[in-house]
Amino acid sequence: MSKIVPFKAVRPTPDKVGLVTCRNYDDYSSAELAAWLSFNPYSFLHVIHPAYVHSQKITLDKRFKGVAHKYQDFKNDGVFVEETKPVFFVYEIQTKTNSFTGIVAGTSIDDYKNNVIKKHEDTLQYRVELFKDYLHQTGFNTEPVLITYPDNISINQWISEKKKSIPIYNYTTTNKEKHQLWKIDNDAEIQWLQQQFDQIPELYIADGHHRSASAELLYDEFKTAGNENLNYFMSFLIAESEVKIYEFNRIIRDLNGHDVNAFLAQLGEHFIIKNKEQELWKPQSKFEFGMYLDGNFYALFYKLENKNPTILENLDAQILYDNVLQPLLGIEDLRNDERIEYIPGKQSILTIKELIDEGEFEVGFMLFPSDISEIKALADNNLIMPPKSTYIEPKFRSGLMVYEL
């Protein structure tokens, strides 16, 4: 049984929505950021910017309060309006290559605690604490947790019918994405949708493990205050077949003292190696890995020595760690070792080639992306993926929807 609730969203007025919403703050270069802040007075970047500036001079509390004040300014200026009653939304994002449609709703902290909402990633406690403090000081969240549910014919058909009506938002962004939003405020439809999710035994977090963990921590700290909004966190619920999973490829600064020939010889213990020379080769299936080293691309085919691997040992990212990154390259901590960096799989492998050819990195590894069944199997067995195993879309724009706490 999965519980979803409507909520009184705060959102931009339809005439300004295309100007307000923005990508994740960290996605912008300093030049882009300066341009948006200079030339677009409605960008939500103005609201979140105080959390990031003058970090050496101003305490976190003051910076977060700056965010709260800026948000209140936007409300006072009529940039944002609040729903008069709790509602759901159907939201569609069309990128150059994919289309994603899901439901924006409140999901239950109790479900999260009781493992009805399942996790597959570890969280860093300092980041959970930091975002909990941010939520407490600012009093709002605008980044929903991305959650998947099993494909459901009834829900799919209902969404298709909804999309035939006129959306409340229909706009395009400068990165050539089209966004449409439909409001669900009919009581009978709200009740029907809740009943549909009531029949779904489990939901799975695809992206947003730190956000959900922070919401839980905030609830634990302030639940006695009787604030109903703390019992839920905003989520974007999407059918499993709609989510797009990319790999994170790895680039490493050095060979840990090995020369190229010795490194290839040691790789040969666990992989069949084929030199692809200048062919831009990517893995075509599970247990295959691409490698770029010393000006050549290589195909690595795992020998599958372990006849009865666990779910985790069967994961390509874990295979690479267990057989290459840790024993040969000496990388113990995938999250914090400065010798390794990660490139999202949606970027061209030419990016990896260029970074290595420039000399800052010595070797790159390309992985085959995980699928949703692997993520679910790990979550069902309370197992954790290695850090930076998946890059998942869709990505929700900041400022499109605000869940006030």
C-alpha positions in Angstrom: 0.0 0.0 0.0 1.5 3.3 -1.2 0.1 6.5 0.1 0.1 9.7 -2.0 -1.5 13.0 -1.0 -2.5 16.2 -2.9 -0.8 19.4 -1.6 -1.3 23.2 -1.9 1.5 23.9 -4.3 3.1 27.3 -4.8 4.0 27.9 -8.4 4.9 30.6 -10.9 2.1 32.5 -12.7 1.6 31.1 -16.2 3.0 34.2 -17.9 6.3 33.9 -16.0 6.9 30.2 -15.6 9.3 30.0 -18.6 11.4 32.8 -17.0 11.2 31.5 -13.4 12.2 27.8 -13.7 15.9 26.8 -13.9 18.2 23.8 -13.9 20.0 22.6 -10.8 22.2 25.4 -9.5 25.4 23.2 -9.9 24.6 22.6 -13.6 25.5 26.2 -14.5 29.0 27.5 -15.2 30.0 30.7 -13.5 29.5 32.6 -16.7 26.1 31.2 -17.3 25.1 31.9 -13.7 26.3 35.5 -13.9 24.3 36.0 -17.2 21.0 34.6 -15.8 21.3 36.6 -12.6 22.1 39.8 -14.6 19.5 39.6 -17.3 16.6 37.6 -15.9 15.0 39.2 -12.8 12.5 36.3 -12.6 14.9 33.4 -12.5 14.5 31.1 -9.5 18.3 31.3 -9.4 17.9 34.6 -7.5 16.0 32.7 -4.8 18.6 29.9 -4.3 21.7 32.0 -5.0 22.1 33.3 -1.4 22.7 29.7 -0.2 25.9 29.5 -2.3 27.6 33.0 -2.1 30.1 34.3 0.5 30.4 30.9 2.1 33.7 32.0 3.7 32.1 35.1 5.3 28.5 34.3 6.1 27.2 31.4 8.3 24.9 28.8 6.8 22.0 30.0 8.9 22.3 33.5 7.5 22.6 32.2 3.9 19.6 29.9 4.2 17.6 32.8 5.7 18.6 34.8 2.7 17.0 32.2 0.5 13.8 32.4 2.6 13.7 36.2 2.3 14.2 36.1 -1.5 11.5 33.5 -1.8 9.1 35.7 0.2 10.0 38.6 -2.1 9.0 36.6 -5.1 5.7 35.8 -3.5 5.1 39.4 -2.5 5.8 40.5 -6.0 3.2 38.1 -7.4 5.7 35.9 -9.2 4.3 32.9 -7.3 0.7 32.0 -6.5 -0.6 29.3 -4.1 -3.3 26.8 -4.8 -6.5 27.4 -3.0 -6.9 23.6 -2.2 -4.6 20.5 -2.2 -4.2 19.2 -5.8 -2.1 16.7 -7.8 -0.4 17.5 -11.1 0.4 15.6 -14.3 3.7 16.8 -15.7 5.4 16.1 -19.0 9.0 16.9 -20.0 10.0 16.5 -23.7 13.7 16.5 -24.3 15.5 16.2 -27.7 15.6 12.4 -27.3 13.0 11.4 -24.7 9.6 12.2 -23.3 8.7 11.7 -19.6 5.3 12.0 -18.0 4.5 11.5 -14.3 2.5 12.6 -11.3 3.6 15.3 -8.8 2.3 14.4 -5.3 3.2 14.2 -1.6 4.6 10.9 -0.5 4.5 9.5 3.0 7.4 9.7 5.5 5.8 6.6 7.2 6.1 4.7 3.8 9.7 5.8 3.6 10.4 4.6 7.2 8.6 1.3 6.7 10.4 0.5 3.4 7.3 0.8 1.3 9.4 3.5 -0.5 12.6 1.6 -1.2 16.2 2.9 -1.5 19.2 1.7 -3.4 21.8 4.4 -2.7 23.8 5.3 0.4 23.7 8.8 1.8 26.3 11.0 3.3 25.2 12.1 6.7 26.7 15.6 6.5 24.7 16.2 3.3 21.5 14.9 4.9 22.0 17.2 7.9 22.9 20.2 5.6 19.8 19.8 3.5 17.6 19.2 6.6 18.9 22.5 8.0 18.2 24.2 4.6 14.6 22.9 4.6 14.1 24.1 8.2 15.5 27.6 7.6 13.9 28.2 4.2 10.6 26.5 5.0 10.2 25.0 1.5 11.4 22.4 -1.0 11.3 22.8 -4.8 13.2 19.6 -5.8 10.9 16.5 -5.7 12.3 13.0 -5.2 12.0 11.0 -8.4 10.1 7.8 -7.6 9.2 4.9 -9.9 6.1 2.7 -9.7 5.3 -0.5 -11.7 3.6 0.2 -15.1 -0.1 0.4 -14.5 -2.6 0.2 -17.4 -5.3 2.2 -15.6 -3.0 5.0 -14.5 -1.4 5.1 -18.0 -4.8 5.4 -19.7 -5.9 8.1 -17.2 -2.7 10.1 -17.8 -3.3 9.8 -21.6 -6.8 11.2 -21.2 -5.6 14.0 -19.0 -3.0 15.1 -21.6 -5.8 15.6 -24.1 -7.0 18.6 -22.1 -5.5 22.1 -22.1 -2.5 22.3 -19.8 -2.0 25.1 -17.3 1.6 25.4 -18.4 3.0 24.9 -21.9 6.4 26.4 -22.4 9.9 25.7 -23.8 13.3 26.3 -22.2 16.5 27.5 -23.6 18.0 24.0 -23.5 15.2 23.0 -26.0 13.0 21.1 -23.5 9.2 21.4 -23.7 7.2 21.4 -20.4 3.5 20.9 -19.9 1.6 20.7 -16.6 -2.0 19.7 -15.9 -3.7 20.4 -12.5 -5.9 17.6 -10.9 -8.3 19.4 -8.6 -11.4 17.2 -9.0 -12.1 15.5 -5.7 -13.3 12.3 -7.4 -10.2 12.0 -9.6 -8.0 12.7 -6.6 -9.6 9.9 -4.6 -9.4 7.6 -7.6 -5.7 8.2 -8.0 -5.1 7.6 -4.3 -6.9 4.3 -4.6 -4.8 3.3 -7.5 -1.6 3.9 -5.6 -3.1 2.2 -2.5 -3.0 -1.0 -4.5 0.8 -0.6 -5.4 2.8 -2.5 -2.7 6.1 -0.7 -3.2 7.6 2.4 -4.7 11.3 2.8 -5.6 13.5 5.9 -5.3 15.2 6.5 -8.6 16.9 9.9 -7.7 16.8 12.0 -4.6 18.0 9.8 -1.7 19.5 12.7 0.2 16.3 14.8 -0.2 14.1 12.0 1.2 16.5 11.2 4.0 16.6 15.0 4.9 12.8 15.1 4.9 12.8 12.1 7.3 15.3 13.8 9.6 13.3 17.0 9.6 10.1 15.1 10.5 11.9 13.3 13.3 13.2 16.6 14.8 9.9 18.5 14.6 7.0 16.0 14.4 5.8 17.0 17.9 4.9 20.5 16.5 1.9 19.0 14.8 2.8 20.3 11.3 1.0 17.9 8.8 3.2 19.0 5.9 6.2 17.4 7.6 4.5 14.0 7.3 5.1 14.0 3.5 7.7 15.1 0.9 7.1 16.2 -2.7 7.8 13.5 -5.3 7.6 13.1 -9.0 6.1 9.6 -9.6 6.9 8.0 -12.9 6.2 4.6 -14.4 9.2 2.3 -14.5 9.2 2.1 -18.3 9.4 6.0 -18.5 12.6 6.4 -16.6 15.9 6.7 -18.5 19.0 5.3 -16.9 22.5 6.2 -18.0 25.8 5.0 -16.7 28.5 7.1 -15.1 31.8 6.4 -16.8 35.0 6.6 -14.9 38.3 8.5 -15.6 41.4 8.0 -13.5 44.4 10.2 -13.2 47.2 7.6 -13.2 47.8 3.8 -13.4 49.0 3.6 -9.7 52.6 2.9 -10.7 51.9 0.4 -13.5 53.2 0.8 -17.0 50.7 0.2 -19.8 51.8 -3.3 -20.7 51.9 -4.5 -17.1 48.4 -3.0 -16.5 47.0 -4.8 -19.6 48.6 -8.1 -18.5 46.9 -7.8 -15.1 43.6 -6.9 -16.7 43.8 -10.1 -18.8 43.4 -12.2 -15.6 39.7 -11.2 -15.4 38.9 -9.9 -18.9 39.2 -10.9 -22.5 40.8 -7.8 -24.1 40.3 -6.7 -27.7 42.2 -3.7 -29.0 39.7 -1.5 -31.0 42.5 1.0 -31.8 40.7 4.3 -32.9 37.2 2.9 -33.0 34.9 4.8 -30.5 33.8 1.6 -28.8 31.1 1.5 -26.2 29.8 -1.6 -24.3 26.9 -3.3 -26.1 25.6 -5.4 -23.2 26.1 -6.3 -19.5 29.5 -7.7 -18.5 31.2 -5.6 -21.3 33.4 -2.6 -20.5 35.1 0.0 -22.8 38.5 1.3 -21.9 40.6 4.2 -23.4 44.3 4.0 -22.6 47.5 5.3 -24.3 45.6 6.5 -27.4 43.6 3.3 -28.0 40.1 2.0 -27.3 39.7 -1.5 -25.9 36.8 -3.8 -25.4 36.9 -5.7 -22.1 34.7 -8.8 -21.8 34.4 -10.1 -18.2 35.3 -13.8 -17.8 32.5 -14.4 -15.2 34.7 -16.5 -12.9 32.2 -16.4 -10.0 29.6 -18.9 -10.9 27.2 -17.8 -8.1 27.5 -14.1 -7.7 25.3 -12.1 -5.4 23.1 -9.4 -6.9 25.7 -6.8 -6.0 28.7 -8.8 -7.3 26.7 -9.1 -10.6 26.6 -5.3 -11.0 29.0 -4.0 -13.7 30.0 -1.0 -11.5 30.9 -3.5 -8.7 32.7 -5.8 -11.1 34.9 -2.9 -12.2 35.6 -1.9 -8.6 36.3 -5.4 -7.4 38.6 -6.4 -10.3 40.2 -3.1 -11.5 39.7 0.1 -9.5 40.5 -1.2 -6.0 43.1 -4.0 -6.6 45.0 -2.5 -9.5 44.5 1.2 -9.3 44.4 1.5 -5.5 41.1 3.4 -5.4 39.4 2.4 -2.2 36.9 5.3 -1.7 34.9 5.9 -4.9 33.2 8.9 -3.5 36.1 10.8 -2.1 39.3 9.7 -3.9 40.6 12.7 -5.9 42.2 10.4 -8.5 38.8 9.4 -10.0 36.1 11.5 -11.7 32.8 10.6 -13.3 31.3 11.5 -16.7 27.5 11.0 -17.2 26.8 8.4 -20.0 24.7 10.9 -22.0 28.0 12.7 -22.8 29.9 11.6 -25.8 32.9 9.2 -25.2 34.9 11.7 -27.2 34.8 13.8 -23.9 36.7 10.9 -22.2 39.2 10.6 -25.1 39.9 14.4 -25.0 40.4 14.5 -21.3 42.9 11.6 -21.4 44.7 12.9 -24.5 45.2 16.2 -22.8 47.2 14.4 -20.1 45.3 15.2 -16.9 43.9 11.6 -16.8 45.5 8.4 -17.9 42.7 5.8 -18.3 39.0 5.9 -18.8 36.4 3.1 -18.4 33.0 3.0 -20.1 30.2 0.9 -18.6 26.9 -0.5 -19.9 24.0 1.2 -18.1 22.1 -0.6 -15.3 18.4 -1.3 -15.8 15.5 -0.8 -13.5 15.3 -4.5 -12.6 18.8 -4.3 -11.1 18.0 -1.2 -9.1 14.8 -2.9 -7.8 16.6 -6.2 -6.9 19.2 -4.3 -4.9 16.5 -2.2 -3.1 14.4 -5.4 -2.4 17.4 -7.0 -0.7 18.5 -3.9 1.2 21.7 -3.6 -0.8 23.4 -0.4 -1.8 24.8 0.4 -5.3 28.4 1.7 -5.5 28.5 5.5 -5.7 28.0 7.1 -9.1 26.5 4.0 -10.7 23.6 5.6 -12.4 22.7 9.0 -13.9 18.9 9.0 -14.1 16.4 11.2 -16.0 14.1 13.1 -16.0 15.5 16.0 -14.1 12.9 18.3 -12.5 13.4 22.1 -12.9 13.8 24.2 -9.8 11.1 26.7 -9.1 8.4 24.9 -11.1 6.7 23.7 -8.0 7.2 24.6 -4.3 6.2 22.4 -1.4 5.9 24.6 1.6 6.8 23.1 5.0 
